[in-house]
Amino acid sequence: MVDKWLKTIIALLALLFVLSLGSPYVWAENQWRFGTDIGFLADTVDDTVFTMSFQGDYFLASHFSVGPQLLISPGGDLSQITFAGIARYHIPLGAVNIIPFGGLGFVYADLDRGRRSDDDVSYTFPFGATAAFKINRTVSLASTLIFTFQDIDLNNRVSSDNFNIGMLFGFRFQP
C-alpha cells in the first residue's frame, strides 16, 4: 500500500516538474500571498469535525510557491492542530487557478471523552488541490480538497485516523 502511494507521489512530482519546464522562470511581482478557509475534515478520530485553515505562499517562481499551512479543528471532543510546510504549483486557466499541493508536517490531536483524555503527536502528509476563482486583482474565492496521511494513536476513537479527507472554502489575498 505504501509502495503504491510512494509511486503515485513520485509520478505527480515528475509531472509537475515537466509542466514547470514549459513556463519561463520569472519572479512574481508580489512574492507573498495569504489565504484562509473554513470547512470540514472527515474520518478523524472524532468522525467529521469543523476545520479552519490559514496559509502563506512565498513565490520562488511565477507558478511555484512554498509556505506554511495551519489547520485548526477546535470543535467537539477533538482538538486537532496541524502545521505543515507546503509546496504549490499554480496553473492559471483564465479566471481560475488550479493549484495542486503537497507537503510535510506535524499534527497534534487531543481527544476528551468525559473523564478519559488522550493526546498524540504524529507526522502528516497533506496533499490535494485548490481551485481559486479571481474576484479582482487582490482577492480570489477558493475551494480546496485536502487529503492527509498521519499516524495518530488515541484511545476511545470513533474511527481510525490514518487518512482524512477535507473540503474547505475561503479566500486568497495578495498585496
N, C-alpha and C positions, 0 to 999 in steps of 0.2 A: 504494500500500500504506500509506504513512504517512498519507495523507489519510483512508483508511478507519478507521485506528486512532484518529486525532485526533477524528473524528466520533463514534466509539464512546465515547471517554473523555468528551467533552463531553456526550453523551446520559446517561451514567451519573452525572456530576456534577449535571446538571439533575434527574434522578430523585431523587438523594439530597437535593437542595435542597427539592424538592416534599414528600418524606417528612418532612423536618425542620419544615415549616410546620405539620404536624398535631400535633406534640408541643410541650408547653409548655417555655419556656426556664427551666429550673430548674437551679441549681448542684448538682453532685454533692456528697454528704456527704464522701466521701473522694476528693480530687481526683487523687491519683497511684495508678496501678496498674502492676504489673510482670509480665513473663512470660518464659518460657524454653522453647525447643523443641529437639528433635533430629529429624533426618530425612535426606532426600537431595535433591540438586539435579541434575536430569538435563540432558543436552545442553550440558554445559560444554566447555571446550577439552580437558579430560581425560575426557570422557564423563560418567558418573554419579559424583558424589562425596558423601561424608558431610558434613552441614552442621549447625551449631549456630546457634541464633538467640536473641538477647536483645532485649527491647523494653520501653519505658516508655510509659505513656499518661497524659497530663495532660488532665483533663476540662474543657473550656471550657463545656459544657452537659451535661445529663443523658445525652444519647445521642451526643455528639460529642467526640472526643479527638484530640490530636496528640501526637507524641513521636518519639523516636529508635528506630531498629531497627539492630541489628548482626548480620550474617550472617557466620559464620566457617566456611570449608571447609578444614580443615588436612590432609587425607589424600592419599595417593598422590603423583603427580608435581606436582599442582596445589595451590598455597596461594592461597586467594582470600578477601579481606576486603571486605565491602560495608557501607557506612554510609549510612543514608538517613533523611530526615525523612518521617514517615508520618502521614496523616490517616485516622481511622477513624470509621465511623458504626455505633453499636451498636443492633441491632434485637432487643429482648427478645421471645422466644416461649416463655413459661413458664420451664422449667428450662434452656432453651437460648438462647444469644445468638448471632445471626448477625452477623458483623462484616465487612462489605466494607471494603477499604482501598486506598489508593494513595499514592504518594509520589515523591520525587526524591532522588537521592544520587549517591555515587561508589563505584566498585569498583576494587580493586587486585588483579591476578592475577599470580602468579609460577609459571611452568611450568619445571620442571627435568627434562631428559631426558639423563641421563649427563653428558657434557661440555658439552652445549648448554643454556643457560639463557636465558630471555626473560621480560620482565615488561612490564606495561602498566597504565595508569590510564585509566578511562573514566567517563562518566556512567552512571547506571542509573535505570530507571523501574520500581520494583516495584509490583505490584498483585495483588489476589486476595481471598480471603475466609477467615474463621476461623469455626468452629463451637465455641463454648465451652459445655461441659456443667457446670453448677454442682454441686459435691460438697457444699459447705457455704457458709456466709456469706463466707468469705475465700478459698476455693480452687476453681478450675474446671479441668477437663480440657479441653484444646484440640486441635483438628485444623485445620491450616492448609494451604490450597492456594495457592501463590505462583507468580506469573509475573514474570519480569524481562526487560526490554529493555536492552541495552547494546551497546557497540561495542568489544570487546576484540580487539586485533590482535596475535597471537602466532605465532611460527614453530613448526613441528612440532606443530600441534594436531591432535587426533583429529577434531573436528567444528567447525563454525562456532560462534561464541559471541555471537550477536546476540539470542538468545531462550532463556531457561531456564525449566523447569518444576520446581517442588519440592513435596514433600509432607512436612510437619513435624507432630510430635506433642509435646505438652508440657503445661505448667501455666500458669495465670494466677493472680496473687496480688493481693489488695487488703487494705489495713490495716483 
